[in-house]
Amino acid sequence: MNEQSRILDLPREICADYEQALSREWLETNGLGGFACGTVAGPRTRRYHGLLVPALKPPVERRVLLAALDEELVIKSQPLALSSHEYPGAVHPDGHTRLVGFRLDPWPVWTYEVDGCVVEREFFLVHGTDAAVLRYRLLSGARRAALFLRPFLAFRDFHATTHETDLWDRRARIEQGRVAFRPFASMPALWLGHSNGGYRHEPDWYRNFELRIERERGLDCREDLFKPGALGLELEAGHDAGFIAALKPTDYAEAGDLALRERRRRSLVAGALPGADAVTRRLLLAADAFVVRREWTDKQGKKKDGRSVIAGYPWFGDWGRDTLIALPGLCLEAGRQSDARSILRAYAEFADGGMIPNRFPDEGEQPEFNTIDASLWYFDALYRYYKHSGDAALVRELLPVLEQMVARHVDGTRYGIHADGDGLLTGGEPGVQLTWMDAKVGDWVVTPRMGKPVEINALWYNALRVLADLEKSCGRALESVAYARRADRVQKAFAAAFWNAERNCLFDCIRPDGTPDASLRPNQILAVALPFRMLPAEQERAVVDAVTEKLLTPFGLRSLAPGESEYRGRCTGGPQERDGAYHQGTVWAWLIGPYAQAYANVHAQDPECKAHLREVLAALLRNLDRAGLNQVSEIFDGDAPHQPRGCFAQAWSVAALLQARALT
């Protein structure tokens, strides 16, 4: 065991408490969009839980191939389970009762006590490949044991569930030291390269696995899985046994070298910032899960690849807005400057009509552009990259893209987005959600915010100032002056339109009819957090005070203040209930980043500033040991005790923590 590589160690009492162990989820990723995840206790509670979920077209087209295992250890002729699954009204078998330890070291490692023996199980994905390694060891209590592993196959889209079908090809390809399954010609084969022992073919369906989180979310919560047969392996003290699951033939003899390679890689990731403390090292490893390879074909038909960011696990793909908001934290604060450069260049290639895509669909269709702010966040991300790296060459390369973006936003682009007569940015169409508050149920846009949203115009002003500064740095003085003058006009109009004297803060949106929306929301914090700001000092302080008083929680900012008529304190229930609460009071962890920056901007001279920020971040840092282990959840309930909800690992949540901690 390498103490330097250990990230966390759950106490025995948590491992022995079924509900606590079930509520904690582990995550492994491979840098291609593929992943594996599950619960510490063992049973799958989501359709996304699985041991091998590769991205067939990185980073999308993800398929759950190997969903789970039945694991049985036989010692002195006594069969004892290591695994558990949930069925309606039952948990079977009882492997969870033997779990005594779990740690990330740096990947998931389980410890079981089995009839006087101590058995260790470790699992990891190999970065840059579609391969998962599972290894078992006898640590004490016996010299030999038999290990029987029965794989459960799903072979489906990761958003779906599997149900018994006669279309399934039940055959197996059996070779020396490995076995392969390919139930559908439209999917790749799954190879299991195993240690000593052999495979016995016993094809059958196991029915009615219950996925409790899917049930709570009002979705299909029952699944059937196919068991092709059993691996019978010999487990001997001092030697490991197990298998490598992959999309191509692989020998288990490679497991040791793969573990060594992957351990070294993760050590380099955690050590990217010399002198970083233990918490920062953990966050660097958390950030590593989200930066992925993206493959695409350009307009000339040339195959290309670059980098992107998975917005959240287990169900999001790479989103433009999320990627660009997260980039400074995930890349610049994490010592991944080259990844930041690759992301910026890749997204520039997808710019169209002066817009950056909002979303790349899971099945690889054309990108979607329903966003008013992704393009504006691009200016912010590039500017922060430039200030961090001094990379003037990239600025010169991308300057025409920025100029085109501004020109199209001034003259007009999709969804009615254009600069109004006062210079402020406006946009929106009925039935389309354009800001980050983008929940939609059928035709119902929960928070439409058509017109002039406050954060969009803060970002618009910031973008104009960024472009003016970059033009000047490239020796283009006349162009710089022109953009600066446009920014001056936006600043003047912003002050007249958005200040809410009655509540001493900013309006959230100016509607198309010119009336203001006075709902107290966190979007206004960006007017105080961005590199280029436009409010007088006393108004900046008032905005921060209002947000602190009404919206700040231990886990981020509420999306709507309690007391507002549409406030919802819990994000639970079926899809309509959840989406109805998503931006109506639900706490968002990513907003702690802009809040921390705004607070630091306003209270820079206050000797207690850093102490306040450390206190604000304390609960989110404790979240690293809760819900998604060594990750930060997407959202939390607006009402105490602020239960974690949504994705258990969210890119911009981790990025916000990295950025905010840099201020303390």
C-alpha positions in Angstrom: 0.0 0.0 0.0 1.3 3.4 -0.9 0.3 6.0 1.7 1.1 8.8 -0.8 -1.6 7.5 -3.2 -4.3 7.1 -0.6 -7.1 9.6 -1.2 -9.6 8.6 1.4 -10.4 5.8 3.8 -14.0 5.3 4.9 -14.4 4.3 8.6 -15.4 0.7 9.3 -18.7 1.9 10.8 -19.7 3.5 7.5 -18.8 0.4 5.5 -20.9 -1.8 8.0 -23.9 0.5 7.7 -25.7 -0.6 4.6 -27.6 2.6 3.9 -24.5 4.8 4.4 -22.3 2.6 2.2 -25.0 2.5 -0.4 -25.3 6.3 -0.5 -21.6 6.7 -1.3 -20.6 6.3 -5.0 -17.2 5.7 -6.5 -16.2 6.8 -10.0 -13.5 5.7 -12.4 -12.9 7.4 -15.8 -10.6 6.7 -18.8 -10.1 10.1 -20.5 -12.2 9.0 -23.5 -15.6 9.7 -22.0 -15.9 6.1 -20.8 -16.3 5.4 -17.1 -17.3 3.0 -14.4 -19.2 3.7 -11.2 -21.1 2.1 -8.4 -21.8 2.1 -4.7 -19.5 1.3 -1.9 -21.9 -1.3 -0.6 -22.1 -3.0 -4.0 -25.7 -3.0 -5.3 -26.4 -0.9 -8.3 -28.8 1.9 -7.6 -28.7 3.7 -11.0 -29.0 2.6 -14.6 -25.6 4.3 -15.1 -23.8 2.0 -12.6 -21.5 -0.4 -14.4 -17.9 -1.8 -14.5 -17.3 -0.9 -18.1 -19.1 1.9 -19.9 -17.0 2.8 -22.9 -17.6 5.8 -25.2 -17.7 4.3 -28.7 -17.2 7.7 -30.3 -15.2 9.6 -27.7 -16.5 11.1 -25.7 -20.0 10.1 -26.6 -22.1 7.1 -27.6 -21.6 5.5 -24.2 -22.7 1.9 -23.7 -23.1 -0.1 -20.5 -21.5 -3.4 -21.4 -20.4 -5.1 -18.1 -23.0 -4.0 -15.6 -22.2 -6.0 -12.5 -20.9 -9.3 -11.1 -21.9 -12.0 -8.7 -18.8 -12.8 -6.6 -18.4 -15.9 -4.5 -15.4 -17.0 -2.4 -15.2 -20.7 -1.5 -13.0 -21.4 1.6 -12.8 -24.9 3.0 -15.8 -25.9 0.8 -17.9 -23.1 2.3 -19.3 -20.6 -0.4 -19.5 -17.0 0.9 -20.7 -14.1 -1.2 -18.8 -10.8 -1.7 -21.5 -9.2 -3.9 -25.0 -7.9 -3.3 -27.9 -6.8 -5.5 -31.2 -5.2 -4.8 -34.4 -6.9 -6.0 -38.0 -5.9 -5.1 -38.2 -6.2 -1.3 -34.8 -8.0 -1.0 -31.1 -7.7 -1.0 -29.3 -10.8 -2.3 -26.8 -12.2 -1.8 -25.3 -10.9 1.5 -21.8 -9.8 0.5 -22.4 -6.4 1.9 -22.5 -7.9 5.4 -18.8 -8.8 5.0 -17.5 -5.4 3.9 -15.2 -3.9 6.6 -13.2 -1.3 4.6 -13.2 0.9 1.6 -10.6 3.3 0.4 -9.5 5.2 -2.7 -5.8 4.2 -3.1 -5.9 5.9 -5.6 -8.7 3.8 -7.1 -11.5 1.8 -5.3 -10.3 -0.9 -2.9 -12.7 -3.0 -0.8 -11.8 -5.1 2.2 -13.9 -8.1 3.3 -13.8 -10.4 6.2 -14.8 -13.8 5.1 -15.0 -16.7 7.6 -11.8 -15.5 9.3 -10.1 -14.5 6.1 -9.3 -11.0 4.9 -9.8 -10.4 1.2 -9.0 -7.3 -0.8 -10.6 -6.3 -4.1 -9.4 -3.5 -6.3 -10.8 -2.0 -9.5 -9.5 0.7 -11.9 -9.9 1.9 -15.5 -6.8 2.3 -17.6 -6.5 5.9 -19.0 -6.7 6.2 -22.7 -8.1 2.7 -23.3 -11.4 0.9 -22.9 -10.1 -1.5 -20.3 -11.1 -2.2 -16.7 -8.9 -4.2 -14.3 -10.4 -6.2 -11.3 -8.0 -7.9 -8.9 -8.5 -9.9 -5.7 -6.0 -10.8 -3.0 -6.0 -13.0 0.1 -4.4 -10.9 2.8 -4.7 -13.3 5.8 -6.5 -16.2 7.3 -6.1 -18.7 4.5 -3.5 -19.8 1.9 -5.9 -20.7 -0.8 -9.5 -20.2 -1.9 -11.7 -20.6 -5.0 -13.2 -17.5 -6.5 -16.3 -17.7 -8.8 -17.2 -14.6 -10.8 -20.4 -14.4 -12.8 -20.6 -11.4 -15.1 -23.9 -9.6 -15.7 -24.1 -8.0 -19.2 -26.4 -5.1 -20.3 -25.1 -4.1 -23.7 -27.3 -1.0 -24.0 -27.2 2.8 -24.2 -26.3 4.2 -20.8 -29.5 6.1 -20.5 -31.6 3.0 -21.0 -32.4 -0.2 -19.1 -32.0 -3.8 -20.4 -34.9 -6.3 -20.5 -34.9 -9.9 -21.5 -35.0 -10.5 -25.2 -34.8 -13.4 -27.7 -32.6 -11.2 -30.0 -29.7 -11.7 -27.6 -26.8 -13.9 -29.1 -26.2 -16.2 -26.1 -22.9 -17.6 -27.4 -19.4 -17.1 -26.0 -16.0 -17.2 -27.7 -13.8 -19.2 -25.4 -10.0 -19.1 -25.7 -7.1 -19.9 -23.4 -7.1 -17.4 -20.6 -10.0 -15.3 -22.0 -13.6 -15.3 -23.1 -15.6 -12.9 -25.3 -19.3 -12.0 -25.6 -21.0 -10.2 -28.4 -24.8 -10.3 -28.1 -25.5 -7.8 -30.8 -23.6 -7.3 -34.1 -24.1 -3.5 -33.8 -21.9 -3.4 -30.7 -18.3 -4.4 -30.0 -17.4 -7.6 -28.3 -16.6 -7.6 -24.6 -13.4 -9.6 -23.7 -12.5 -10.9 -20.3 -8.9 -11.8 -20.0 -8.7 -13.8 -16.7 -6.1 -15.3 -14.4 -5.6 -19.0 -13.7 -8.7 -21.1 -13.9 -11.4 -21.3 -16.6 -14.8 -20.3 -17.8 -18.0 -22.4 -17.7 -20.8 -21.4 -20.1 -24.2 -21.2 -18.3 -26.3 -18.7 -20.2 -29.3 -17.3 -18.4 -31.2 -14.2 -17.6 -31.4 -12.7 -14.1 -34.6 -10.6 -13.8 -35.9 -7.7 -11.8 -32.8 -6.0 -10.5 -34.1 -2.9 -8.7 -32.5 0.5 -9.1 -33.7 2.5 -6.2 -32.5 5.9 -7.3 -34.2 5.5 -10.6 -37.4 4.7 -8.7 -37.0 7.8 -6.6 -36.5 9.9 -9.8 -39.8 8.5 -11.2 -38.0 6.5 -14.0 -37.9 2.9 -15.1 -36.3 1.2 -12.1 -36.3 -2.5 -13.0 -33.7 -4.2 -15.2 -32.9 -7.7 -16.4 -29.3 -8.7 -17.0 -27.8 -11.5 -18.9 -25.4 -14.0 -17.2 -23.4 -15.9 -19.8 -21.5 -18.1 -17.4 -18.9 -18.3 -14.6 -15.2 -17.7 -14.2 -13.7 -20.2 -11.7 -10.4 -18.8 -10.5 -7.8 -19.9 -8.0 -6.9 -17.4 -5.3 -3.6 -17.9 -3.5 -1.9 -15.8 -0.8 0.8 -13.7 -2.3 -0.8 -13.7 -5.7 -3.7 -11.9 -7.2 -6.6 -13.2 -9.3 -9.2 -11.5 -11.5 -9.7 -10.3 -15.0 -9.3 -7.4 -17.4 -12.5 -6.4 -19.2 -11.8 -4.7 -22.6 -13.0 -4.2 -26.1 -10.1 -6.2 -27.5 -8.3 -9.4 -26.5 -6.1 -8.8 -23.4 -4.1 -11.1 -21.2 -4.5 -10.9 -17.5 -0.7 -11.1 -17.2 -0.7 -7.4 -18.2 -2.7 -6.4 -15.0 0.4 -5.6 -12.9 2.0 -3.4 -15.5 -1.3 -1.6 -16.2 -1.6 -0.9 -12.4 1.9 0.4 -12.2 1.4 2.6 -15.3 -1.9 4.0 -14.0 -0.6 4.6 -10.5 2.3 6.6 -11.9 0.0 8.6 -14.2 -2.3 9.5 -11.3 0.7 10.4 -9.1 1.8 12.9 -11.8 -1.7 14.4 -11.9 -1.9 14.8 -8.2 1.6 16.3 -8.1 1.1 18.8 -11.0 1.3 21.7 -8.5 4.5 21.5 -6.5 3.9 22.1 -2.8 0.1 21.6 -3.1 -1.6 20.4 0.1 -3.4 17.1 0.5 -6.8 18.6 -0.3 -5.6 20.3 -3.5 -4.0 17.0 -4.6 -7.4 15.3 -4.1 -9.1 18.1 -6.2 -6.5 17.7 -8.9 -7.4 14.0 -9.2 -11.1 14.9 -9.1 -10.6 17.3 -12.0 -8.8 14.7 -14.0 -12.0 12.7 -14.4 -13.6 15.4 -16.6 -11.0 16.3 -19.2 -11.5 14.0 -22.1 -10.5 13.4 -25.7 -13.0 14.6 -28.4 -13.0 13.2 -31.9 -14.7 14.9 -34.8 -14.6 15.4 -38.6 -14.1 19.0 -39.7 -15.9 20.7 -42.6 -13.3 19.5 -45.0 -13.9 15.9 -44.0 -10.6 15.7 -42.0 -10.5 13.6 -38.9 -9.4 15.6 -35.9 -9.2 15.3 -32.1 -8.7 17.6 -29.2 -9.9 18.0 -25.6 -13.3 18.7 -24.1 -14.9 18.5 -20.7 -17.6 16.0 -19.5 -20.1 18.2 -17.6 -21.0 15.6 -15.1 -21.1 11.9 -14.2 -22.9 9.7 -14.6 -25.2 11.1 -17.3 -24.0 14.4 -18.9 -21.8 14.7 -22.0 -19.6 17.6 -23.0 -21.5 20.9 -23.0 -20.0 24.2 -24.3 -21.2 26.3 -21.4 -20.1 23.9 -18.7 -16.7 23.3 -20.4 -15.9 27.0 -20.6 -17.0 27.9 -17.1 -15.0 24.9 -15.8 -11.9 25.5 -17.9 -10.1 27.9 -15.6 -10.5 25.7 -12.5 -10.1 22.3 -14.2 -7.1 23.3 -16.3 -5.4 26.5 -15.3 -5.7 26.0 -11.5 -4.7 22.3 -12.1 -1.5 22.7 -14.1 -3.1 21.5 -17.3 -2.3 24.5 -19.6 -1.9 22.4 -22.7 -5.4 20.9 -22.2 -6.9 24.4 -21.9 -5.2 25.4 -25.2 -6.6 22.2 -26.9 -10.1 22.9 -25.6 -10.1 26.5 -26.7 -8.9 25.5 -30.2 -11.4 22.6 -30.5 -14.4 24.8 -29.5 -13.4 27.5 -32.0 -13.7 24.9 -34.7 -17.3 24.4 -33.8 -18.2 28.1 -33.8 -21.1 28.8 -36.1 -23.1 32.0 -36.6 -20.9 33.7 -34.0 -22.0 31.0 -31.4 -20.3 28.2 -29.5 -22.3 25.0 -29.2 -24.3 24.4 -26.1 -24.4 20.6 -26.3 -22.9 17.7 -28.2 -25.6 15.0 -28.2 -24.8 11.6 -26.9 -25.3 9.9 -30.3 -22.9 12.2 -32.1 -25.5 14.2 -34.1 -24.9 17.8 -35.0 -24.2 20.1 -32.0 -27.0 22.2 -30.5 -26.6 26.0 -30.2 -29.5 26.9 -27.8 -27.3 29.1 -25.6 -26.9 32.8 -25.2 -23.9 32.6 -22.9 -21.5 29.8 -24.1 -19.9 32.2 -26.6 -19.5 34.9 -23.9 -17.9 32.4 -21.6 -15.5 31.6 -24.4 -14.1 35.2 -24.2 -13.7 34.8 -20.4 -11.9 31.4 -20.7 -9.5 32.6 -23.4 -8.7 35.7 -21.5 -7.9 33.8 -18.3 -5.8 31.4 -20.3 -3.9 34.3 -21.9 -3.2 36.0 -18.5 -2.1 32.6 -17.1 0.1 31.5 -20.0 1.1 34.6 -21.9 0.3 32.6 -25.1 0.0 35.5 -27.6 0.2 33.1 -30.5 -3.1 31.5 -29.6 -4.7 34.9 -29.1 -3.7 36.0 -32.6 -5.0 32.7 -34.0 -8.4 33.1 -32.4 -8.8 36.8 -32.7 -10.9 36.5 -35.9 -13.2 34.1 -34.1 -13.8 36.6 -31.3 -14.4 39.4 -33.8 -16.9 37.3 -35.7 -18.7 36.5 -32.4 -19.1 40.1 -31.5 -20.2 41.1 -35.0 -22.9 38.4 -35.1 -24.1 39.3 -31.6 -24.4 42.9 -32.5 -26.2 42.3 -35.8 -28.2 39.3 -34.7 -27.8 35.5 -34.7 -30.0 32.5 -33.7 -33.0 32.8 -31.3 -33.3 36.6 -31.7 -30.0 37.2 -30.0 -28.7 40.7 -30.8 -27.5 44.0 -29.3 -30.6 46.2 -28.6 -30.7 50.0 -29.3 -29.1 50.7 -25.8 -26.2 48.3 -26.6 -27.4 45.7 -24.1 -27.6 42.1 -25.3 -31.1 40.7 -25.7 -32.5 37.4 -27.0 -35.0 34.6 -26.6 -37.9 32.9 -28.3 -40.9 31.2 -26.8 -40.2 27.6 -25.9 -36.4 27.9 -26.0 -34.2 28.0 -22.9 -31.0 30.0 -23.5 -29.4 30.8 -20.2 -27.8 28.3 -17.8 -31.1 28.2 -16.0 -32.3 25.9 -18.8 -34.8 23.4 -17.2 -37.6 22.4 -19.6 -40.4 20.0 -19.3 -42.2 19.3 -22.6 -43.1 22.8 -23.9 -42.7 24.3 -20.4 -39.5 26.4 -20.0 -39.3 26.7 -16.2 -37.2 29.9 -16.1 -37.6 31.5 -19.6 -35.7 34.7 -18.8 -36.4 36.1 -22.3 -35.1 39.6 -22.9 -31.9 40.9 -21.1 -30.7 38.6 -18.4 -28.4 40.3 -15.9 -25.5 37.8 -16.1 -25.6 37.8 -19.9 -25.0 41.5 -20.0 -22.3 41.3 -17.4 -20.7 38.6 -19.6 -21.3 40.8 -22.7 -19.6 43.8 -21.2 -16.7 41.5 -20.0 -16.4 40.1 -23.6 -16.2 43.5 -25.1 -13.5 44.6 -22.6 -11.6 41.4 -23.2 -11.6 41.9 -26.9 -10.5 45.5 -26.6 -7.6 44.4 -24.4 -6.6 41.5 -26.7 -6.8 43.8 -29.8 -4.5 46.2 -28.0 -2.0 43.4 -27.1 -1.9 42.5 -30.8 -1.1 46.0 -31.8 -4.5 46.8 -33.2 -5.2 50.1 -31.4 -8.1 51.4 -33.6 -10.0 48.1 -33.2 -9.3 48.2 -29.5 -10.8 51.7 -29.1 -13.9 50.7 -31.1 -14.6 47.8 -28.8 -13.9 49.9 -25.7 -16.4 52.5 -26.8 -19.0 49.8 -27.3 -18.3 48.5 -23.8 -18.6 52.1 -22.4 -22.1 52.2 -23.8 -23.1 48.9 -22.4 -21.8 50.0 -18.9 -24.0 53.1 -19.0 -27.1 51.2 -20.1 -26.5 48.5 -17.6 -26.5 50.9 -14.7 -29.7 52.5 -15.8 -31.5 49.2 -16.5 -30.5 46.8 -13.8 -30.2 48.6 -10.5 -33.1 47.7 -8.1 -33.1 50.6 -5.6 -35.9 49.0 -3.6 -34.0 45.8 -2.8 -30.5 47.3 -3.1 -29.3 44.7 -5.6 -29.7 43.9 -9.3 -32.8 42.9 -11.2 -32.5 39.4 -12.6 -33.8 40.1 -16.1 -35.3 42.9 -18.2 -38.3 41.4 -20.0 -39.0 42.0 -23.7 -41.7 44.5 -22.7 -39.1 46.5 -20.7 -40.4 45.5 -17.2 -37.8 44.2 -14.7 -37.9 40.8 -13.0 -37.0 41.5 -9.4 -36.7 37.9 -8.3 -33.6 37.5 -6.1 -31.4 35.1 -7.9 -27.6 34.5 -7.9 -27.0 35.5 -11.5 -26.2 39.0 -10.4 -23.0 37.9 -8.6 -21.2 37.6 -12.0 -21.4 41.4 -12.3 -19.0 41.5 -9.4 -16.9 38.4 -10.2 -15.8 38.7 -13.8 -12.4 40.2 -14.7 -14.0 43.4 -16.1 -16.7 44.9 -13.8 -18.9 47.9 -14.2 -20.7 48.8 -10.9 -19.5 51.4 -8.4 -18.0 50.0 -5.2 -21.0 50.6 -3.0 -23.3 48.8 -5.4 -20.9 45.8 -5.7 -20.9 45.5 -1.9 -24.7 45.7 -1.8 -24.9 42.9 -4.4 -22.5 40.7 -2.4 -24.4 41.4 0.8 -27.8 40.5 -0.7 -26.5 37.3 -2.1 -24.7 36.4 1.2 -27.9 37.1 3.2 -30.5 35.3 1.1 -28.7 32.8 -1.2 -25.5 31.6 0.4 -25.6 28.1 1.9 -22.9 25.7 3.1 -22.8 24.1 -0.4 -23.2 27.0 -2.8 -25.8 29.5 -3.8 -29.5 29.0 -4.0 -30.9 29.6 -7.5 -33.8 31.6 -6.0 -34.2 33.2 -2.5 -36.6 31.6 0.1 -39.7 33.7 0.3 -40.0 34.2 -3.4 -43.3 32.9 -4.7 -41.8 30.2 -6.9 -39.2 29.0 -4.4 -38.8 25.2 -4.1 -36.7 23.9 -1.2 -36.2 20.3 -2.3 -35.3 18.9 -5.7 -37.0 15.5 -5.6 -39.8 13.6 -7.2 -40.4 12.7 -10.9 -38.9 14.5 -13.9 -41.5 17.3 -13.8 -41.1 18.0 -10.1 -37.3 17.9 -10.2 -37.1 20.2 -13.2 -39.6 22.5 -11.6 -37.2 22.9 -8.7 -33.9 22.8 -10.6 -33.5 26.6 -10.7 -36.2 27.6 -8.3 -34.3 27.4 -5.1 -32.0 24.4 -5.6 -28.4 25.1 -4.5 -25.7 25.0 -7.2 -22.1 24.3 -6.1 -20.5 25.9 -9.1 -21.7 29.3 -8.0 -19.4 29.2 -5.0 -16.6 30.1 -7.4 -18.1 33.4 -8.6 -19.3 34.1 -5.1 -15.8 33.7 -3.7 -14.3 35.9 -6.3 -16.9 38.6 -5.9 -16.5 38.5 -2.1 -12.7 38.7 -2.4 -13.1 41.6 -4.9 -15.3 43.6 -2.5 -13.5 42.7 0.8 -9.9 42.6 -0.4 -8.8 44.9 2.4 -10.7 43.1 5.1 -8.3 41.0 7.2 -11.1 38.4 7.8 -11.8 37.9 4.1 -9.8 34.7 3.7 -11.1 33.3 6.9 -14.7 33.9 5.7 -14.0 32.1 2.4 -12.4 29.1 4.2 -15.5 28.8 6.3 -17.7 29.1 3.2 -15.8 26.2 1.5 -15.5 23.9 4.5 -18.8 22.0 3.9 -18.2 21.5 0.2 -14.7 20.1 1.0 -16.3 17.6 3.4 -18.6 16.6 0.5 -15.5 14.9 -1.0 -16.2 12.1 1.5 -19.9 12.0 0.9 -22.2 11.1 -2.1 -19.6 11.0 -5.0 -16.4 10.0 -3.3 -13.6 12.5 -4.0 -16.0 14.4 -6.1 -18.4 17.4 -5.7 -22.1 17.0 -6.4 -24.0 19.1 -9.0 -26.7 20.4 -6.8 -28.1 20.3 -3.2 -31.6 21.0 -1.8 -32.3 24.6 -1.0 -33.6 23.7 2.4 -31.4 22.3 5.2 -29.9 19.8 5.6 -29.1 20.5 1.9 -29.1 16.9 0.6 -26.9 16.3 -2.5 -28.8 15.7 -5.7 -28.3 15.5 -9.4 -25.0 14.2 -10.8 -22.7 13.0 -8.0 -19.6 14.3 -9.8 -19.9 17.7 -11.6 -17.1 19.4 -13.5 -17.9 23.0 -12.7 -18.4 22.1 -9.0 -14.9 20.8 -8.8 -13.5 23.7 -10.9 -15.2 26.2 -8.6 -13.6 24.7 -5.5 -10.2 24.8 -7.1 -10.7 28.4 -8.1 -12.1 29.4 -4.8 -9.4 27.7 -2.7 -6.8 29.7 -4.7 -8.3 32.8 -3.1 -7.8 31.6 0.4 
